[in-house]
Amino acid sequence: MNAGLNWLAFEVMSVRCDEMGIGRGICTENALECVFDDGSIATSLQSLIN
């Protein structure tokens, strides 16, 4: 895959983190886990529990 498309995919997944209400970060492929700039990790399950 070309680098431009990879970047776009990361941007889309970052937006999905925002939509889950757990901050901005880069999500794993299944979009269940987000890794933030400070190295912290949040999951969509945590957002549902909280």
C-alpha positions as CSV (number, residue, x, y, z in Angstrom):
1,M,0.0,0.0,0.0
2,N,1.3,3.4,-0.7
3,A,2.4,5.7,2.1
4,G,-0.3,8.3,1.3
5,L,-3.0,5.7,1.8
6,N,-1.5,4.4,5.0
7,W,-1.5,8.0,6.4
8,L,-5.1,8.4,5.4
9,A,-6.0,5.1,7.1
10,F,-4.4,6.3,10.3
11,E,-6.2,9.6,10.1
12,V,-9.5,7.9,9.7
13,M,-8.8,5.5,12.6
14,S,-7.8,8.5,14.7
15,V,-11.2,10.1,14.1
16,R,-12.8,6.9,15.1
17,C,-11.0,7.2,18.5
18,D,-12.5,10.7,18.8
19,E,-16.0,9.4,18.0
20,M,-15.7,6.7,20.7
21,G,-15.1,9.5,23.2
22,I,-11.7,8.3,24.3
23,G,-9.5,11.0,22.9
24,R,-7.4,11.2,19.8
25,G,-4.9,8.5,19.0
26,I,-4.0,5.8,16.5
27,C,-6.3,2.8,16.6
28,T,-5.3,-0.8,15.9
29,E,-6.9,-2.4,12.8
30,N,-10.0,-3.5,14.7
31,A,-10.4,0.0,16.1
32,L,-10.8,-1.4,19.7
33,E,-7.6,0.1,21.0
34,C,-6.1,3.5,20.6
35,V,-2.5,4.5,21.3
36,F,-2.1,8.1,22.2
37,D,0.8,10.5,21.7
38,D,1.8,10.2,25.3
39,G,2.0,6.4,25.1
40,S,-1.2,5.7,27.0
41,I,-3.7,3.2,25.6
42,A,-7.5,3.2,25.8
43,T,-10.0,0.7,24.5
44,S,-13.5,1.0,23.4
45,L,-14.6,-1.4,26.1
46,Q,-13.2,1.1,28.7
47,S,-15.3,3.8,27.1
48,L,-18.4,1.6,27.4
49,I,-17.8,0.8,31.0
50,N,-17.2,4.4,32.0
